[in-house]
Amino acid sequence: MLVTAYLAIVVLLALCVGLELTARRITPPEEKSSAVANPAFRRFQTIFLRAYLLALWADWLQGPYLYKLYRHYSFLESQIAILYVCGLASCVLFAPFSGWLPQVLGRRQTCLLFCLSYSACCLTKLSRDYFVLIIGRILGGLSTSLLATTFESWYVHRHVEVHDFPKEWIPSTFTTAATWNHGLAVGAGLTANLLAEWLHLGPVAPFLLAVPCLIACGWIVLTDWGKEEATGNQECDKPLLFGNTTAGVRTSVKSRFSKSCHDGLRCLLSDRRVLLLGGVQALFESVLYIFVFLWTPVLDPHRPPLGIVFSCLMAASMLGSLLYRLATSTRYHLQPGHVLCLAVLMAFFSFFMLIFSTAPGQPRPHESFLAFLLLELACGLYFPAVSFLQGRVIPEEKRAGVLAWFRLPLHLLACLGLLALHGEVSGTGGGEGGSGTRHMFGGCAVMMLAALMAVVSLFTFGRNDADLKLEGTREGDMF
């Protein structure tokens, strides 16, 4: 496994570089953003990305060795499953508040809260006390919810309401962030492996490195973002809690939150396309949470370098994103619906492989590793495809509420899956790599099959729906 992991990372990175150069070569000049030439926009974009990328880097550093750390502290697989469930449950609990807090505290102050809560989450990893680790997972759920919404909210607000830049320039920033995000994920795995294994600092070392990164992120938010806000309209992002003392403030925020949830649910139930897309997202992404828990116990008994394996998985995801970019380019013009169907089919096949490669007493780690890479490749294809379709079928003013409803079954399915694994391991006395893991992969394959049926239903129902296609596509050219 050691040689396989190092060989895989070299091959995957070479493929990513080759595809990136190919994608840049075939991109027409008219598709390149005019925002690049605007110095004021570039300065604003740089201020945002410095903080946001540090936050993403700190988040990725915690990926490779989380399960390994809990095993290092001698917890059983069933106990670790409960820790993961606590993290997912806190995501469900705090997801609605992640959209409410910026309105009460202010966007910049909520970003500072993220830095504080995530730093505390990392520091709890120094403790071997189970209760302290549960607190850490709860803080991690809060931090993940804030990271997913608050930084983007600050940027979009300043971009549109303060600087009055064209809305068409917003994707330029998040495309740049997505490109860097993949590279940061690969680099985080390599760095974590360097600290934990090459320097023999143990699995807690990457978590400790994340703390100064979060402090640096908070410092940029406090200073550079503070100066940025001082140059604009200072009333635009004033915290409602402190900037307005009228008795109706909290009622106003609460009513807006209730209206967002109500409008989102009504949109979800009234539009069959939205309902089917939500079903695909809930099934696919809940399975990914289960995969995040299971990949380490499947491979770790064979002593691979976990940080390098993590980098391989992230490089495979990057490869999938680049393939999506090429497939949907003006040269090949493959529809996002086709790509989504392919991604779900690949994910189903990867879990089908895992059912056989994790048979008790006959593990085949190389086949499992290949299946995990295939799953991450599918993720790289899935996320841009589903993001495109969400942008087309969900009205912008209702998107936050609809996505909040999407996340609810997503996290609940993942929690139920992990609880089922906990019950099976506890009830049978099974250990790592036992029948419980294999049964879980079987359940994931069934969920992927259901997601595939939902994708086919979506595009059969919307065969001639122009919203589900790229511009310039002939009618009926979907399936």
TORKOL-482319 format. One line per 10 residues: their letters; for each residue x, y, z of C-alpha. Coordinates in steps of 0.1 Angstrom, whole numbers, plus 5000, padded with zeros to 4 digits. Example, Ala and Ser with C-alpha at 12.3 -4.5 7.8 and 13.67 -1.06 7.14 Angstrom:
<pts>
AS = 5123 4955 5078 | 5137 4989 5071
</pts>
This chain:
<pts>
MLVTAYLAIV = 5000 5000 5000 | 5029 5024 5006 | 5042 5021 4971 | 5007 5021 4956 | 4998 5054 4974 | 5029 5072 4963 | 5026 5060 4927 | 4989 5070 4927 | 4996 5105 4938 | 5022 5111 4912
VLLALCVGLE = 5000 5097 4884 | 4969 5116 4895 | 4988 5150 4899 | 5003 5145 4864 | 4969 5139 4849 | 4955 5170 4867 | 4982 5192 4854 | 4977 5178 4818 | 4939 5183 4820 | 4943 5218 4834
LTARRITPPE = 4966 5229 4806 | 4942 5213 4780 | 4913 5231 4796 | 4931 5265 4794 | 4941 5259 4758 | 4906 5252 4746 | 4889 5280 4766 | 4877 5307 4741 | 4890 5342 4749 | 4854 5355 4752
EKSSAVANPA = 4848 5332 4781 | 4876 5347 4802 | 4863 5373 4827 | 4868 5410 4821 | 4870 5414 4859 | 4907 5403 4858 | 4916 5437 4843 | 4898 5457 4870 | 4924 5467 4897 | 4898 5477 4924
FRRFQTIFLR = 4880 5444 4920 | 4913 5424 4921 | 4923 5441 4954 | 4889 5433 4969 | 4890 5397 4956 | 4925 5393 4971 | 4914 5406 5005 | 4886 5381 5006 | 4906 5351 4993 | 4934 5355 5017
AYLLALWADW = 4911 5349 5046 | 4888 5324 5029 | 4916 5301 5017 | 4933 5301 5051 | 4899 5289 5066 | 4897 5262 5039 | 4933 5251 5045 | 4926 5248 5083 | 4895 5227 5075 | 4913 5203 5051
LQGPYLYKLY = 4942 5198 5076 | 4917 5180 5099 | 4906 5155 5073 | 4933 5128 5070 | 4938 5118 5106 | 4905 5124 5125 | 4895 5087 5127 | 4932 5077 5133 | 4933 5101 5162 | 4903 5085 5179
RHYSFLESQI = 4918 5051 5173 | 4951 5064 5188 | 4931 5073 5219 | 4919 5036 5220 | 4883 5042 5213 | 4862 5014 5196 | 4848 5018 5161 | 4813 5020 5176 | 4824 5049 5199 | 4840 5067 5170
AILYVCGLAS = 4807 5063 5151 | 4789 5082 5178 | 4815 5110 5177 | 4808 5113 5140 | 4771 5113 5145 | 4775 5141 5171 | 4792 5162 5144 | 4766 5155 5118 | 4737 5162 5143 | 4753 5195 5152
CVLFAPFSGW = 4754 5204 5115 | 4717 5197 5113 | 4711 5218 5145 | 4733 5248 5135 | 4726 5249 5098 | 4695 5272 5102 | 4714 5295 5126 | 4743 5298 5102 | 4721 5320 5080 | 4705 5338 5110
LPQVLGRRQT = 4737 5347 5129 | 4752 5371 5103 | 4720 5391 5105 | 4723 5394 5143 | 4760 5397 5148 | 4771 5410 5115 | 4789 5391 5087 | 4824 5399 5097 | 4818 5392 5134 | 4803 5358 5124
CLLFCLSYSA = 4835 5350 5104 | 4855 5358 5136 | 4831 5334 5155 | 4840 5307 5130 | 4877 5312 5137 | 4872 5311 5174 | 4849 5280 5174 | 4871 5260 5150 | 4902 5268 5170 | 4885 5255 5201
CCLTKLSRDY = 4874 5224 5182 | 4910 5217 5172 | 4923 5222 5208 | 4898 5197 5222 | 4917 5170 5202 | 4945 5172 5228 | 4921 5156 5253 | 4915 5119 5257 | 4883 5125 5275 | 4853 5112 5255
FVLIIGRILG = 4830 5140 5267 | 4855 5167 5257 | 4858 5151 5222 | 4820 5152 5219 | 4821 5189 5226 | 4848 5192 5200 | 4826 5175 5174 | 4797 5198 5183 | 4819 5229 5178 | 4831 5213 5146
GLSTSLLATT = 4795 5211 5133 | 4789 5247 5141 | 4822 5257 5124 | 4814 5237 5093 | 4780 5253 5090 | 4795 5288 5093 | 4823 5281 5068 | 4797 5269 5042 | 4777 5302 5043 | 4793 5331 5062
FESWYVHRHV = 4824 5339 5041 | 4804 5337 5009 | 4777 5359 5024 | 4802 5386 5034 | 4818 5386 4999 | 4785 5387 4979 | 4772 5415 5001 | 4803 5437 4997 | 4806 5429 4960 | 4770 5439 4951
EVHDFPKEWI = 4758 5463 4978 | 4789 5482 4986 | 4813 5482 4956 | 4785 5478 4931 | 4806 5455 4909 | 4787 5436 4882 | 4770 5404 4895 | 4786 5386 4865 | 4820 5389 4882 | 4810 5369 4913
PSTFTTAATW = 4816 5335 4897 | 4852 5346 4889 | 4860 5348 4926 | 4844 5315 4935 | 4859 5297 4905 | 4893 5309 4917 | 4885 5297 4952 | 4873 5263 4940 | 4906 5258 4920 | 4927 5267 4950
NHGLAVGAGL = 4905 5246 4972 | 4914 5214 4954 | 4951 5223 4955 | 4948 5231 4993 | 4931 5197 4999 | 4959 5178 4982 | 4986 5199 5000 | 4968 5194 5034 | 4971 5156 5030 | 5008 5159 5022
TANLLAEWLH = 5014 5183 5051 | 4995 5162 5075 | 5014 5131 5065 | 5047 5150 5069 | 5038 5160 5105 | 5021 5128 5117 | 5043 5101 5101 | 5075 5115 5086 | 5083 5137 5117 | 5066 5112 5141
LGPVAPFLLA = 5045 5140 5158 | 5014 5118 5159 | 4979 5122 5145 | 4971 5153 5167 | 4998 5174 5150 | 4977 5185 5119 | 4950 5197 5143 | 4975 5218 5162 | 4988 5233 5129 | 4953 5243 5120
VPCLIACGWI = 4950 5266 5151 | 4976 5292 5139 | 4961 5291 5105 | 4927 5300 5120 | 4943 5327 5141 | 4959 5342 5109 | 4925 5340 5092 | 4908 5358 5121 | 4935 5385 5121 | 4929 5392 5084
VLTDWGKEEA = 4892 5393 5090 | 4897 5417 5119 | 4922 5440 5102 | 4920 5439 5064 | 4883 5432 5063 | 4878 5459 5089 | 4897 5484 5067 | 4877 5473 5037 | 4844 5479 5056 | 4857 5513 5068
TGNQECDKPL = 4861 5524 5031 | 4825 5515 5023 | 4791 5522 5037 | 4795 5514 5074 | 4758 5510 5079 | 4755 5481 5054 | 4768 5454 5077 | 4760 5468 5111 | 4749 5440 5135 | 4711 5441 5140
LFGNTTAGVR = 4715 5432 5176 | 4736 5462 5184 | 4729 5485 5155 | 4692 5487 5160 | 4676 5488 5195 | 4640 5487 5184 | 4618 5460 5200 | 4610 5445 5166 | 4645 5436 5155 | 4645 5400 5168
TSVKSRFSKS = 4609 5395 5156 | 4620 5408 5121 | 4649 5384 5119 | 4628 5355 5131 | 4600 5363 5106 | 4625 5365 5077 | 4640 5332 5088 | 4605 5316 5090 | 4595 5330 5056 | 4627 5317 5040
CHDGLRCLLS = 4620 5282 5054 | 4583 5283 5044 | 4591 5296 5008 | 4618 5270 5005 | 4595 5241 5015 | 4567 5254 4992 | 4591 5256 4962 | 4604 5221 4970 | 4569 5206 4971 | 4554 5225 4942
DRRVLLLGGV = 4582 5218 4916 | 4589 5182 4908 | 4623 5191 4893 | 4634 5206 4926 | 4620 5176 4946 | 4639 5151 4924 | 4671 5171 4925 | 4668 5173 4963 | 4664 5135 4965 | 4695 5130 4944
QALFESVLYI = 4715 5154 4966 | 4703 5139 4999 | 4711 5103 4988 | 4744 5110 4972 | 4759 5134 4998 | 4747 5114 5028 | 4766 5084 5014 | 4797 5106 5012 | 4795 5113 5049 | 4794 5076 5055
FVFLWTPVLD = 4824 5071 5032 | 4844 5098 5051 | 4839 5077 5082 | 4847 5043 5066 | 4877 5049 5043 | 4903 5050 5072 | 4892 5018 5090 | 4891 4999 5057 | 4927 5009 5047 | 4945 5016 5080
PHRPPLGIVF = 4950 4980 5090 | 4973 4976 5059 | 4994 5006 5071 | 4992 5030 5042 | 5004 5066 5046 | 4970 5081 5054 | 4980 5116 5045 | 4992 5105 5011 | 4960 5084 5006 | 4939 5115 5015
SCLMAASMLG = 4959 5136 4989 | 4952 5109 4963 | 4915 5110 4971 | 4915 5148 4967 | 4935 5147 4935 | 4909 5122 4921 | 4882 5147 4930 | 4902 5175 4913 | 4905 5153 4882 | 4868 5148 4881
SLLYRLATST = 4862 5186 4883 | 4886 5191 4854 | 4869 5164 4834 | 4835 5182 4840 | 4850 5214 4828 | 4863 5198 4796 | 4831 5177 4790 | 4808 5208 4792 | 4831 5231 4772 | 4821 5245 4738
RYHLQPGHVL = 4843 5219 4721 | 4825 5188 4736 | 4792 5203 4749 | 4782 5174 4771 | 4751 5182 4791 | 4754 5185 4829 | 4726 5160 4832 | 4746 5134 4814 | 4776 5141 4837 | 4754 5139 4868
CLAVLMAFFS = 4740 5105 4856 | 4776 5093 4849 | 4788 5104 4884 | 4760 5086 4902 | 4766 5055 4881 | 4803 5056 4889 | 4795 5060 4926 | 4772 5030 4925 | 4799 5009 4908 | 4825 5019 4934
FFMLIFSTAP = 4803 5008 4963 | 4795 4976 4944 | 4833 4969 4942 | 4837 4977 4980 | 4811 4950 4989 | 4835 4924 4975 | 4868 4940 4984 | 4859 4942 5021 | 4847 4906 5026 | 4856 4895 5062
GQPRPHESFL = 4888 4875 5063 | 4895 4882 5026 | 4903 4920 5024 | 4916 4933 4992 | 4930 4968 5001 | 4942 4977 4966 | 4908 4971 4951 | 4892 4991 4980 | 4917 5020 4973 | 4908 5019 4936
AFLLLELACG = 4871 5020 4945 | 4876 5050 4968 | 4895 5068 4940 | 4866 5061 4916 | 4841 5075 4942 | 4861 5107 4945 | 4864 5110 4908 | 4826 5107 4907 | 4824 5135 4934 | 4845 5158 4912
LYFPAVSFLQ = 4819 5153 4884 | 4789 5155 4907 | 4793 5187 4925 | 4797 5212 4895 | 4769 5193 4877 | 4744 5195 4906 | 4754 5231 4913 | 4746 5241 4877 | 4712 5224 4879 | 4704 5240 4913
GRVIPEEKRA = 4711 5274 4898 | 4687 5267 4869 | 4657 5251 4887 | 4658 5269 4921 | 4648 5306 4921 | 4676 5327 4935 | 4654 5343 4962 | 4643 5309 4975 | 4677 5291 4972 | 4688 5294 5008
GVLAWFRLPL = 4655 5280 5021 | 4654 5251 4996 | 4691 5241 5003 | 4684 5242 5040 | 4656 5216 5034 | 4679 5196 5012 | 4705 5193 5040 | 4680 5180 5065 | 4674 5145 5050 | 4711 5145 5039
HLLACLGLLA = 4724 5147 5075 | 4697 5125 5089 | 4704 5097 5064 | 4741 5099 5073 | 4734 5098 5110 | 4711 5068 5106 | 4737 5050 5086 | 4764 5056 5112 | 4740 5046 5140 | 4732 5014 5122
LHGEVSGTGG = 4769 5006 5119 | 4774 5014 5156 | 4745 4990 5165 | 4758 4962 5143 | 4794 4965 5156 | 4783 4967 5192 | 4758 4939 5189 | 4780 4914 5172 | 4813 4924 5188 | 4827 4929 5153
GEGGSGTRHM = 4859 4948 5148 | 4874 4969 5121 | 4868 4957 5086 | 4841 4932 5098 | 4807 4924 5082 | 4792 4957 5095 | 4814 4977 5071 | 4805 4954 5042 | 4768 4957 5050 | 4772 4995 5051
FGGCAVMMLA = 4788 4996 5017 | 4759 4974 5005 | 4734 4999 5019 | 4753 5028 5002 | 4751 5009 4969 | 4713 5006 4972 | 4711 5044 4980 | 4732 5051 4949 | 4708 5030 4928 | 4679 5050 4942
ALMAVVSLFT = 4698 5083 4933 | 4703 5070 4898 | 4666 5063 4894 | 4659 5099 4906 | 4683 5113 4881 | 4668 5094 4852 | 4633 5105 4864 | 4644 5141 4866 | 4656 5142 4830 | 4629 5120 4816
FGRNDADLKL = 4604 5144 4832 | 4623 5174 4818 | 4633 5161 4785 | 4625 5193 4766 | 4631 5216 4796 | 4656 5243 4785 | 4664 5251 4822 | 4682 5217 4825 | 4705 5223 4795 | 4734 5244 4785
EGTREGDMF = 4727 5273 4762 | 4726 5266 4725 | 4713 5230 4729 | 4688 5216 4705 | 4654 5205 4720 | 4652 5169 4730 | 4690 5167 4732 | 4691 5154 4768 | 4685 5117 4769
</pts>
